[in-house]
Amino acid sequence: MIVFRHADPRYPFPWEGADQPPGRWHGEGEGPVHTFADTPDGAWAEFLRHEDIVDPDDLATVRRAMWAVEIG
């Protein structure tokens, strides 16, 4: 199975560190956490939801990396 995730292109794959701030699926000191989607469209949808992007014009300057990870 191949899963997908958007990432900040400034960081290598996979970005890990104990200093990851708490988030939706983990608390303080429980990172790192990587969440994946089962389609590239799903990864885009989650990114747009997270960033509250609703206007296509707001994507003009967005630069993202897409990870495709085989898990098994």
Order of alpha helices (4+ residues) and beta strands (2+ residues): beta-alpha-beta
